[in-house]
Amino acid sequence: MPLLNPASFKPPVLQYNGHWQSIYPSLFRKVAFTYTRRERLELPDGDFLDLDWSVSERKSDKLVIITHGLEGDSGRHYVTGMAKIFSANGYDALGWNCRSCSGEMNRLVRFYHHGDANDLRAVINHSIQQYGYKHIVLIGFSMGGSLTFRAIAENPSEVPVEVKKAIGFSVPCSLKGSVDALSTSANRIYLNRFLKKLGKKIKIKAKLFPDQIDATGYDSIKSFIEFDNRYTAPLHGYQNALDFYEKASVGPLLHQVAIPSLIVQSVNDPFLLPNCMPIETAEKHPHLFLEMPKVGGHCGFMIRGQSYTWAEIRALSFAEDTSIL
């Protein structure tokens, strides 16, 4: 069954554990890639998404759509690196930005979150209807992996035939498992960074929507559960943080995936606990492949002496593997 043998690759010498494999590329990796144009996609609810394209007009029938992680954007190294390798191999590339992540605040009081893949579906449908792409590969990192698999698993019979494969790296299949991992003292650096970035947006939203969002005392929030209880859950229709974690986790939906899909979770990922590894689902599933390399960190996967990461090389290999259809 599609439980793959762990990959073997060597990270750079200075990246000697999961923390450095996560942090170093996030801070220091530079990718020589520039998008050609930005397109604003207006949504039916009055909001918008900003889409960054590798081409000014369609050059290929093949498109890769790349979804960033929590509080990321289309300019993150893992997105541009993936866009670069696919662009060099005959694909047009699209890195899209979740609401509020493109550098301009979105219009509505709501944000984006792990449990809502409708915006990604809008991007997919726009790419097909507006530009006529015939062969689409979806790739997501961390939260973007959750959205990628939710987009194809929630209503598998409605996935456009043009979507051929889906790939996710460092996917928090159990949101509670990821929250618990980030709540440990060893991972406080990541938690603080997320809360700081989210706090800036909350404070802006509080000024725009003072009757709906209150940022008073925000700096006293010290955990994701506090943040999600106060903001994520009520803003997006959940009872509380635990209700959000249960209903927004993509893991329980993975058995419904109906197209060839690859999930890659590094064993030393500091963001993930063992319950984020969908081993039993992959063992029983004809289309869901799971690969768990020992190293790679969270959205890292750099290789000693290489400009492309192992994730970028692996994604292209899976996308182009004609034996997996």
N, C-alpha and C positions, 0 to 999 in steps of 0.2 A: 504494500500500500504506500501512498505518497508521504512517508516519513523518511526524509532524506538523510544520508550520512552527513555528520557535521563537517563543515568546510574546514580546511586547514590553511591559514594564512598568517603571516607575521606582521604585526603592527610595528610602527616606528619605535626605535629603542626607547625614546623618552616617554612613550605611551605604554607604560608597563602594567597598568591595571585598568579596570572598567571606568574608573573616574577620569583618568587622564585620556582614555580613548574617547570619552564623551566630551570632555572640556576642551582639549587642545584644538580639535578641528573647529569647534564652535567659536573659539576666540581667534585662531590664527590661520585657518585654512583660507586661501584665496583661490578663486576659480576664474580663469580667464574666459569669461562668457558674458555677453551683453544681449539683453532682449532687444528686438527690433522695434516693437511698438506695444503700447498699452491700449486696451479696449475696455470701455466701461459697459458692463452688462446690466441693464435695468431689470429689476425683479418685479413680479406681479404685486408684491406687498408694498411697493414704493421705495424699497431699499435698492442697493446696487452692489455689484462685485467688480473689482478691477482685475482684468486678465492680462497677463504679460506673455507675448508671443515671440517665438524665435524668428518668425518670418513676417514680412510685411503683407504678403498674400500667400495663399496655399501653394506649396511646392510639391507636396507629396499626398498620397491617399492615406498615409499612415501618420497617426498623431499619438504622442504620449502626453497625458494629462497628469501633472504632478501636484500633490496636495501637501502643504506644509504642516508642521506640528503646532501645538498650543503656543500662542503668542509668537509664532514664526511669521514668515512671509515668503513671497516668491524669490526674494534675494538671498535667502539662506544658502549656505554652501552646499548642503545636501540636495537642494532643489536645482540650483544652477549647475552643479556637477552632473546631475542626472540629465538635465536638459542638454548639456554639452555633449555627453556621450551618445545620446539618442540622435541628436542633430547631426553628429558626424557619421551616423549610420543609416541615413535615409528617412528619418522621421522629422516631421514638424514637432515642435515642443511648445507646450502651454503650461506656464506656472501661474496658478490663480491664487488670489488672496482672499481669505475668509473675511467676513464683515469686520470692519475696524482695523484690519491688518495691513492695508496697502499704503499707510501714511496719511490717510484721511479718515476721520471718524464716520462710521455709517450713520444713516439718518434716523433709524428707529431706536427705541429704548432697548431692544434686545441686542444680544451679541451673536455668537456662534457657539457651538458646543459639540461634544463627542456624539451625541445622540441624534443629530439632525443632519442628514445627508441630502436634503432637498436642494441646497445650493449647489452641491457637486452635481446632482442630477441636472440642474438647470445649465451648468457649464457643459456637461456632456451633450445634452439635447441641442444647445446652441451650436456646438462644434459640428454636429451632424446636419442640422437644418440650415444653418447659415453658410457653412463652408463645404459641406458634402464629404466629410471624411468617411472612409469606408472601413478603416482598421484602426481601432483605438485601444491603447494599453493604458491602464490606470495604475499609478504608483503613488503610495502615500507613506509618510513617515510619522511615527508616533500617533498623535491624534489624527493626523491625515490618513494613517493606515486604518484607524477605526472608521473614518468617513468612507474610505475607499471600499472596504468590505461591507459596510452597512448599505452603501449605494447598490451593491449587486445582490445582497442577501435578503433584504427586507421583502422585496417583491420580485423574486428571480425571474418570473415569467414576463415581467415588464422591462427587463434590461434590454436596451437596444441591441440588435444583432451585430451592430458595428463594434461593440465592446467585446474584444476577443480574450483579454487576459487582465488579471489584477495582481498587484504585487505590493506587499507591505513590509516595512522594516520597523522594528522596535515598537510593536503594536501593543497598547495596554488592553488586551482582550478582556481583562477584569479591571474595571476602573477602581473598585475598592482595593484590589491588590496593588495597583500602581500608587494610589493614595497612601496606603499603608507603607509601601516602600519609601516614598518620599517623606514620610512622617518620622523616619528614624533620624537620630542625631547625625549619623554619617552623611545623610543626604540633605541636611538643612540648607546647604549652599544653593541647591537647585530650587527648593521650596521658596526660599527668600527671594530668589530672582523672579520666579513666577509671580509671587504676590506683589512684588514691587511694580512689575510691568502691568499687571492687571489693575493695580491700585491707581495708576496714572489714568487709565481709561475710566475707571469708576468715578473718579473725581471730575473728569470732564463731563461724563454722562449726568452726574448729579447737578451740574450747572445747567445742562440742557433740559433735563427732566426733573426738576426739584420736587415735583409732587409724586414721582415714582421711584426715584433712587435717592438714598441718603448716604452720603459718604462720611458722616460724623463718626469719629472714632475708628476709621478704617485702619489706621496704623497699629491698632491693638490686635488686629487679626493675625494669628500666628499659625494657622493650619488651613488646609484645603477644605476640611469639613466646615469650619467656621465660614470661609468664603462662600462655599457652595450653598450652605444653609441660608446665608444672608442675601446672596445675589443670584447665583446660577439657577437654583431651583425655582424661586418665585418668578424670576424673569422669563423662564422658559417652560412653565407649566408643570413642575414637579412638586411633590409634597414637601420634600426636604432633601438634604444631601444624600442620604442613604437610598431614597427612592430614585434619585437621579443616577447614582452609581449602578443600581440594579437594572434600571430600564435603558440606560444609555450605553451599557457595556455591549460590545459587539460579539463577544465570545459565544453567547447563547444562540446567535444567529448563524454562526459559521457553517453549521450542518446544512444550511439551505443554499450555499454557494453552488452555482450551476455552470460556471465557466472555469477554465484552468486558473488556479490562484496559488500564489506562493507567499508564505509568511516566513520571515527571517527574524529570529529572536536570539541575540547573543546571550550566552549563559551568564556572563559577567555584567549584564546591563543593570546599572544601579536603580533604574526606574521600575523594574519589573520583578515581581515575586513569582514563584513556581506556578501559581494559579493563573498567570498570564500566558502560560505555554499550552496551547490547545493540542496536546499530544494525542489524547484519546479520540478527539474529533478527526484529526488528520489520519490516524491509523485506520479509521473506518470509512474514510471519504474518498471517492474516486477522483475528485478534482482538486482537493485542497492539499497542497504540498507544504510541509513544515521543515525548516532547516534551522538547527540551533548550533552555530559555531561557538566555540569556547570563549572567543574574544570578539571585540568589536565595540563594546560599550553601548551607549544609547545614541543612535544615529551617527555613529562614528565610522568604523570599518575602514580606516585608513590602512594602506599597505606600505610597508617599508620600501622606499625608493620609487614609488609610483605616484603619478599625478591623479589618476582616477582611483576612487576607493573600490574596495572589494564589492560593496553594495551596488555600485554603478555597473561594474563588470558583470556581476551576477544577474542583475535585473535585465540587462540587454541580452544575456545568454538565455534566460528563461523566456523572454519575449520572442526571441528569434528561433526557439527550439520547435521545429515543425513536428517532432514526434509527440509533443504535448498539445493536443487540440481538443 
